[in-house]
Amino acid sequence: MTSLYEELKKYSESGIYPCHMPGHKRKDFGYFPAGFSSVDFTEAEGLDDLHDPSGIILDAQKKAASVLGADETFFLINGSTAGILAAVSACTGKGGRIILVRNCHRSAYNAIYLRDLVPSYIWPETVEGLSIADAAGTDEVRAALDAAPDAQAVLIVSPTYEGRLADIAGIAEAVHERGIPLIVDEAHGAHLSFAEGSPFDAIRNGADIAIQSVHKTLPAPTQTSVLSVKGDLVDREKLRRFLSIYQSSSPSYPFMAMIDGCIGYMAENAGLVPSLCDNFEKLLNRLEVCDKLIFRPSVTELKEGRADYGKLLICSGSSGLNGVQIAGILRKKYGIETEMACPGFVLAMFTVCDDTDGFDRVAEAIIDLDGSLEAHGADTADEDLTNGYPKVSGIMNLSDAIDSEKEDIPLERSAGRICGSLISMYPPGTPILVPGEEISEDARDFILNCISEGLNIKGIGDGRISVVKNG
Ligand SMILES: Cc1ncc(COP(=O)(O)O)c(C=O)c1O
């Protein structure tokens, strides 16, 4: 079967004159990558329609589904964000209840708002010695299902932003016992579909819907994602309707071609994921010479399947440096930009596109950095601010809080008030406070502390927080 890209090129070379959108008329203007416009189409005759596919797009999506082990796969041209909005909307009724892990992406909260849902949270354990939220455990999911028997769906994240993995099969079994669907936000795990026999590949291990950002861990451009569905617990027509609502009515053909191309490329290159695993393990082994910085996951954690290959947490250890400082040195002295830095660690990401030269460069930089540091005796890692986000309680419905009249007040004086907007640390963008929740003293102090550490807190402007008026 030809690729979508080949079909687009064929059309482009057919001599048909475009009296239709896009306005660039397939010409180059110097401010697009050369050749981009030649395959940037609209739904012209023969080019199919993402919102009602029956031709080349349907073929490409079917091919993707067969590679990914799904019944159906849908291309997402505005990221996993659209997929999460559509999945949550399709699996619930308006005003219904959803169980979700607290460290879900903001799109999950936006879906709750749009569908006026009632959330029941799973508060994941903190990872030992690391103070980041773990993936949801099966027992936690079972407890949440017992506490919320009217839940219509369960949404978990695996891998998490920091690479923690959930027991998909165990959780799927627990969720299916209640006859409801399991949605897995697998935005950080598109590569897992190509790790043969992986127990963490969501769709092949029992998820009803998995949403994967191909752009995050595979060779594909930003905004490209897929949503895959399996089994009969999801109303497919409803899912299609919501995908159509949340996705652009002018979907990008280059994006769709690159999703198709990326999945085809990964399927043809079965060695890529094993070689990422191999290189990542070798990196961890090499870093064992370091005696100030510490690294997670350990090789044991990888082998035991608690953490994903590719997410390296470079922790302060006894270096006397915090994560933000380590990231600064890696950038300025070694020309290495990392994914995220917080007081306790730096997150460096590796994908199937890192070759051995890339791994060597990072290993040499970290070893050199570690060698240049003075040991500071005891572990000097700051009290990590991601350490168990404060547990808060909702006292007002999320949608009502967003729609209510609000006022901005100084954060210092906000304890006891009802939060009016989503407050999150970015990256990864998971919430500290959700609209409708009480701003406890702990939550207020936590946010103040994050700000004083220079962390990027979304939802606070000039030290002021939006609260429900008279709330
Ligand atoms: C856990 C998680 N889910 C979903 C998303 C949204 O993905 P996208 O950027 O593809 O819309 C992100 C983005 O960072 C994320 O971290």
The ligand as an SDF file (V2000), in Angstrom:
LIG
                    3D

 16 16  0  0  0  0  0  0  0  0999 V2000
    0.7100   13.5040   30.0760 C   0  0  0  0  0  0  0  0  0  0  0  0
    0.3500   14.3680   28.8960 C   0  0  0  0  0  0  0  0  0  0  0  0
   -0.7940   14.1310   28.2490 N   0  0  0  0  0  0  0  0  0  0  0  0
   -1.1840   14.8650   27.1880 C   0  0  0  0  0  0  0  0  0  0  0  0
   -0.4020   15.8950   26.7250 C   0  0  0  0  0  0  0  0  0  0  0  0
   -0.8740   16.6900   25.5420 C   0  0  0  0  0  0  0  0  0  0  0  0
   -0.1860   16.2580   24.4060 O   0  0  0  0  0  0  0  0  0  0  0  0
   -0.0680   17.1320   23.0640 P   0  0  0  0  0  0  0  0  0  0  0  0
    1.0420   18.0890   23.2920 O   0  0  0  0  0  0  0  0  0  0  0  0
    0.2650   16.1140   22.0140 O   0  0  0  0  0  0  0  0  0  0  0  0
   -1.3720   17.7960   22.8290 O   0  0  0  0  0  0  0  0  0  0  0  0
    0.8000   16.1870   27.3650 C   0  0  0  0  0  0  0  0  0  0  0  0
    1.6350   17.3020   26.8880 C   0  0  0  0  0  0  0  0  0  0  0  0
    2.6680   17.6170   27.3410 O   0  0  0  0  0  0  0  0  0  0  0  0
    1.1930   15.4030   28.4830 C   0  0  0  0  0  0  0  0  0  0  0  0
    2.3360   15.6450   29.1470 O   0  0  0  0  0  0  0  0  0  0  0  0
  1  2  1  0
  2  3  1  0
  2 15  2  0
  3  4  2  0
  4  5  1  0
  5  6  1  0
  5 12  2  0
  6  7  1  0
  7  8  1  0
  8  9  2  0
  8 10  1  0
  8 11  1  0
 12 13  1  0
 12 15  1  0
 13 14  2  0
 15 16  1  0
M  END
$$$$
